[in-house]
Amino acid sequence: MQASESTQSDDGSLTAFFYGTLMVPGVFFSVILGDGNPGPEVRKLYSFTPAILHGYCRRRVAGADYPGITEDPAHSVFGTFVTGITGANMWRLDCFEGGQYERRTVRVRLLDKVGNAQGEGNVEGEERKADVYVFLAEGDLEDKEWDLEEFRRDKLRYWTRGGYTFEDEADSDDPATVATS
């Protein structure tokens, strides 16, 4: 996975736009902390805001529980803009996404009002820069939209197990535990 220079929010923390499993706070916290349900003191360090990314299309990854996005000027992707991300969090997110994705900096629109599943009734607000993970193997995407509610209903319980380690993370040096000189 190639990493772009991370984007920062006004408070100096990093920002990202998530459009799949990481839209669910329990999955997000499982990935960055190994605990899908941290206490309120930890949760308040992060903000989750509905947002839309124009010029991309989200599809299901064949044989997987998660989606990928690719550039497509005719589409937009609903997701979540997250602030409060640290460098160590971003490292874990990079490990989680692995080599199937490339992290890029994009501009998203925060939603002042969320409309229906088709985006009708969305009211867009301010624009923000954020990192997003773009799927690299477009041929591995199904011609079907990924469904968040289907994921919550059928798969979420498998993605928020305590102590669950994601594929590349177990093989890498965690910046939070590696001694520096």
C-alpha positions as a Markdown table, in Angstrom:
| # | Residue | x | y | z |
|---|---|---|---|---|
| 1 | Met | 0.0 | 0.0 | 0.0 |
| 2 | Gln | 1.3 | 3.4 | -0.9 |
| 3 | Ala | 0.7 | 6.0 | 1.7 |
| 4 | Ser | 0.0 | 9.7 | 1.0 |
| 5 | Glu | 1.0 | 12.4 | 3.3 |
| 6 | Ser | -1.7 | 12.3 | 6.0 |
| 7 | Thr | -4.2 | 15.1 | 6.3 |
| 8 | Gln | -4.7 | 17.0 | 9.5 |
| 9 | Ser | -7.7 | 18.6 | 11.2 |
| 10 | Asp | -7.6 | 22.0 | 12.9 |
| 11 | Asp | -6.4 | 20.4 | 16.2 |
| 12 | Gly | -3.5 | 18.7 | 14.5 |
| 13 | Ser | -5.0 | 15.2 | 14.5 |
| 14 | Leu | -5.3 | 13.3 | 11.3 |
| 15 | Thr | -8.5 | 13.0 | 9.3 |
| 16 | Ala | -10.0 | 10.2 | 7.1 |
| 17 | Phe | -13.1 | 9.3 | 5.2 |
| 18 | Phe | -14.4 | 5.8 | 5.6 |
| 19 | Tyr | -17.0 | 4.2 | 3.4 |
| 20 | Gly | -17.2 | 0.6 | 4.5 |
| 21 | Thr | -16.7 | -1.5 | 7.6 |
| 22 | Leu | -14.8 | 1.4 | 9.3 |
| 23 | Met | -17.9 | 3.5 | 9.3 |
| 24 | Val | -19.0 | 1.4 | 12.2 |
| 25 | Pro | -17.3 | 2.9 | 15.4 |
| 26 | Gly | -16.9 | -0.6 | 16.9 |
| 27 | Val | -14.9 | -1.8 | 13.8 |
| 28 | Phe | -12.9 | 1.4 | 13.8 |
| 29 | Phe | -12.0 | 1.1 | 17.5 |
| 30 | Ser | -11.3 | -2.7 | 17.0 |
| 31 | Val | -8.7 | -1.8 | 14.3 |
| 32 | Ile | -7.0 | 1.1 | 16.0 |
| 33 | Leu | -7.2 | 0.0 | 19.6 |
| 34 | Gly | -8.0 | -3.8 | 19.6 |
| 35 | Asp | -11.1 | -2.9 | 21.6 |
| 36 | Gly | -14.4 | -2.3 | 19.8 |
| 37 | Asn | -16.0 | -0.6 | 22.8 |
| 38 | Pro | -13.5 | 1.7 | 24.5 |
| 39 | Gly | -14.7 | 3.9 | 27.4 |
| 40 | Pro | -16.2 | 7.4 | 26.9 |
| 41 | Glu | -12.9 | 9.2 | 27.6 |
| 42 | Val | -11.4 | 7.5 | 24.6 |
| 43 | Arg | -14.4 | 7.8 | 22.4 |
| 44 | Lys | -14.6 | 11.6 | 22.9 |
| 45 | Leu | -11.1 | 12.0 | 21.3 |
| 46 | Tyr | -12.6 | 11.1 | 17.9 |
| 47 | Ser | -15.5 | 12.7 | 15.9 |
| 48 | Phe | -17.6 | 10.9 | 13.4 |
| 49 | Thr | -19.5 | 13.0 | 10.9 |
| 50 | Pro | -21.6 | 11.9 | 7.9 |
| 51 | Ala | -20.0 | 13.0 | 4.6 |
| 52 | Ile | -20.0 | 12.4 | 0.9 |
| 53 | Leu | -17.2 | 11.8 | -1.6 |
| 54 | His | -17.9 | 12.9 | -5.1 |
| 55 | Gly | -16.3 | 11.3 | -8.1 |
| 56 | Tyr | -15.9 | 7.8 | -6.7 |
| 57 | Cys | -18.0 | 4.6 | -6.8 |
| 58 | Arg | -18.3 | 2.0 | -4.1 |
| 59 | Arg | -18.7 | -1.7 | -4.9 |
| 60 | Arg | -18.5 | -5.0 | -3.1 |
| 61 | Val | -15.2 | -6.8 | -3.2 |
| 62 | Ala | -15.9 | -10.3 | -4.6 |
| 63 | Gly | -15.9 | -12.9 | -1.9 |
| 64 | Ala | -15.4 | -10.4 | 0.9 |
| 65 | Asp | -17.4 | -8.6 | 3.6 |
| 66 | Tyr | -16.1 | -5.2 | 2.7 |
| 67 | Pro | -16.2 | -2.7 | -0.2 |
| 68 | Gly | -13.7 | -0.8 | -2.4 |
| 69 | Ile | -14.0 | 2.5 | -4.2 |
| 70 | Thr | -12.7 | 3.5 | -7.5 |
| 71 | Glu | -12.7 | 6.8 | -9.3 |
| 72 | Asp | -15.9 | 7.4 | -11.3 |
| 73 | Pro | -17.1 | 11.0 | -12.0 |
| 74 | Ala | -20.7 | 9.9 | -12.4 |
| 75 | His | -21.0 | 8.6 | -8.8 |
| 76 | Ser | -20.7 | 9.7 | -5.2 |
| 77 | Val | -20.0 | 7.7 | -2.0 |
| 78 | Phe | -21.7 | 8.2 | 1.4 |
| 79 | Gly | -19.4 | 7.6 | 4.3 |
| 80 | Thr | -18.0 | 9.0 | 7.6 |
| 81 | Phe | -15.5 | 11.8 | 8.1 |
| 82 | Val | -13.4 | 11.0 | 11.2 |
| 83 | Thr | -11.1 | 13.3 | 13.2 |
| 84 | Gly | -8.8 | 12.7 | 16.1 |
| 85 | Ile | -6.8 | 10.0 | 14.3 |
| 86 | Thr | -3.1 | 9.7 | 15.5 |
| 87 | Gly | -0.1 | 8.6 | 13.6 |
| 88 | Ala | -0.2 | 5.2 | 15.4 |
| 89 | Asn | -3.9 | 4.9 | 14.5 |
| 90 | Met | -3.1 | 5.6 | 10.9 |
| 91 | Trp | -0.4 | 3.0 | 10.9 |
| 92 | Arg | -2.9 | 0.4 | 12.2 |
| 93 | Leu | -5.4 | 1.5 | 9.5 |
| 94 | Asp | -2.7 | 1.1 | 6.8 |
| 95 | Cys | -2.0 | -2.4 | 8.1 |
| 96 | Phe | -5.7 | -3.2 | 8.1 |
| 97 | Glu | -6.3 | -2.0 | 4.6 |
| 98 | Gly | -3.1 | -3.8 | 3.3 |
| 99 | Gly | -1.9 | -4.0 | -0.2 |
| 100 | Gln | -5.4 | -4.0 | -1.8 |
| 101 | Tyr | -5.7 | -0.3 | -1.2 |
| 102 | Glu | -3.8 | 3.0 | -1.8 |
| 103 | Arg | -4.3 | 5.8 | 0.7 |
| 104 | Arg | -5.0 | 9.1 | -1.1 |
| 105 | Thr | -5.9 | 12.6 | 0.0 |
| 106 | Val | -9.4 | 13.7 | -1.2 |
| 107 | Arg | -11.9 | 16.4 | -0.5 |
| 108 | Val | -15.2 | 15.4 | 1.0 |
| 109 | Arg | -18.4 | 17.3 | 1.8 |
| 110 | Leu | -19.7 | 17.1 | 5.4 |
| 111 | Leu | -23.5 | 16.5 | 5.4 |
| 112 | Asp | -25.6 | 18.9 | 7.4 |
| 113 | Lys | -28.6 | 16.6 | 6.8 |
| 114 | Val | -28.5 | 12.9 | 5.7 |
| 115 | Gly | -31.1 | 12.0 | 3.1 |
| 116 | Asn | -32.3 | 8.5 | 2.1 |
| 117 | Ala | -30.1 | 5.6 | 0.9 |
| 118 | Gln | -30.0 | 7.0 | -2.6 |
| 119 | Gly | -28.7 | 10.4 | -1.3 |
| 120 | Glu | -32.0 | 12.2 | -2.0 |
| 121 | Gly | -32.4 | 14.9 | 0.6 |
| 122 | Asn | -28.7 | 15.2 | 1.5 |
| 123 | Val | -27.8 | 18.7 | 2.5 |
| 124 | Glu | -24.1 | 19.3 | 1.9 |
| 125 | Gly | -22.0 | 21.5 | 4.1 |
| 126 | Glu | -18.4 | 22.5 | 4.3 |
| 127 | Glu | -15.6 | 20.8 | 2.4 |
| 128 | Arg | -12.8 | 19.0 | 4.2 |
| 129 | Lys | -9.6 | 17.2 | 3.2 |
| 130 | Ala | -9.3 | 13.6 | 4.3 |
| 131 | Asp | -7.4 | 10.5 | 3.6 |
| 132 | Val | -9.3 | 7.6 | 1.9 |
| 133 | Tyr | -8.4 | 4.1 | 0.9 |
| 134 | Val | -8.9 | 3.5 | -2.8 |
| 135 | Phe | -9.2 | -0.1 | -4.1 |
| 136 | Leu | -6.5 | -1.0 | -6.6 |
| 137 | Ala | -7.8 | -4.2 | -8.3 |
| 138 | Glu | -10.9 | -2.9 | -10.0 |
| 139 | Gly | -11.5 | -6.3 | -11.6 |
| 140 | Asp | -12.1 | -7.8 | -8.2 |
| 141 | Leu | -15.1 | -5.6 | -7.5 |
| 142 | Glu | -18.6 | -6.9 | -8.1 |
| 143 | Asp | -21.1 | -4.8 | -10.1 |
| 144 | Lys | -23.1 | -4.4 | -6.9 |
| 145 | Glu | -23.2 | -1.6 | -4.3 |
| 146 | Trp | -21.9 | -2.6 | -0.8 |
| 147 | Asp | -24.7 | -2.4 | 1.8 |
| 148 | Leu | -23.9 | -1.1 | 5.3 |
| 149 | Glu | -27.1 | -2.4 | 6.8 |
| 150 | Glu | -26.5 | -5.9 | 5.4 |
| 151 | Phe | -23.0 | -5.8 | 6.9 |
| 152 | Arg | -24.3 | -4.7 | 10.3 |
| 153 | Arg | -27.0 | -7.4 | 10.3 |
| 154 | Asp | -25.0 | -10.3 | 9.0 |
| 155 | Lys | -21.3 | -9.7 | 9.5 |
| 156 | Leu | -20.6 | -7.1 | 12.2 |
| 157 | Arg | -20.3 | -9.5 | 15.1 |
| 158 | Tyr | -17.2 | -11.1 | 13.4 |
| 159 | Trp | -15.5 | -7.8 | 13.0 |
| 160 | Thr | -15.6 | -6.5 | 16.5 |
| 161 | Arg | -14.1 | -9.4 | 18.5 |
| 162 | Gly | -11.8 | -8.3 | 21.3 |
| 163 | Gly | -8.1 | -9.0 | 20.6 |
| 164 | Tyr | -8.7 | -9.7 | 16.9 |
| 165 | Thr | -5.5 | -9.0 | 14.9 |
| 166 | Phe | -5.7 | -8.0 | 11.3 |
| 167 | Glu | -3.6 | -9.7 | 8.6 |
| 168 | Asp | -0.6 | -7.4 | 8.1 |
| 169 | Glu | -0.5 | -6.0 | 11.6 |
| 170 | Ala | 0.8 | -9.2 | 13.2 |
| 171 | Asp | 3.8 | -9.1 | 10.8 |
| 172 | Ser | 4.8 | -5.5 | 11.2 |
| 173 | Asp | 6.5 | -3.3 | 13.9 |
| 174 | Asp | 3.9 | -1.4 | 15.7 |
| 175 | Pro | 5.1 | 2.2 | 16.1 |
| 176 | Ala | 3.5 | 2.4 | 19.5 |
| 177 | Thr | 5.6 | -0.4 | 20.9 |
| 178 | Val | 8.9 | 0.0 | 19.0 |
| 179 | Ala | 11.6 | 1.7 | 21.0 |
| 180 | Thr | 13.2 | 4.8 | 19.3 |
| 181 | Ser | 16.7 | 6.1 | 19.8 |
